[in-house]
Amino acid sequence: MSPSSVEFHKIWIEQCAATEDIREQFGVKNALDYLIGEKLFHFVEAAEKDADFARELPAFVAAIQRLFSAEEIRAYLDYLERTKFLAPPEPEIEIEDEEEEDDESWSAHPVLGAQELLRFSRIRQLLQP
């Protein structure tokens, strides 16, 4: 497939396939972190801006629900809520790791934090009808 014909809004299909390998090699928590904690959050953000992603979102959610039990999803979302969204902010320290800076940025900026919290709420609603 040439780069111009890549359908980025269908990337979730490959991500779901990769999740099965992650689950097998590294466990369910790592698989949930990858697919929901990372990929679904980014996908929902893209769906807020792009109609192609928005159209694919229900199929992506359905695939996640096939890969994980309702209990695994609920427990993971509860874990995220406790550790990321309701946890007291950690003291600011200079961190060189780019991933840590990304995680920290939303909590340091109220508007980004509100957007991320709304996105989390939407994801919870999508995954737990």
FENJO-V620762 format. One record per pair of residues at least 24 apart in sequence whose ideal C-beta (glycine too) atoms are under 6 Angstrom apart, sorted by sequence separation. I is the first residue (numbers start at 1). J is the second residue. If there is no record, write none. Layout:
BEGIN
i->I j->J
i->I j->J
END
This chain:
BEGIN
i->15 j->39
i->85 j->117
i->85 j->120
i->9 j->52
i->9 j->53
i->32 j->76
i->9 j->56
i->16 j->63
i->77 j->124
i->12 j->60
i->19 j->67
i->73 j->127
i->61 j->126
i->44 j->119
i->44 j->123
END
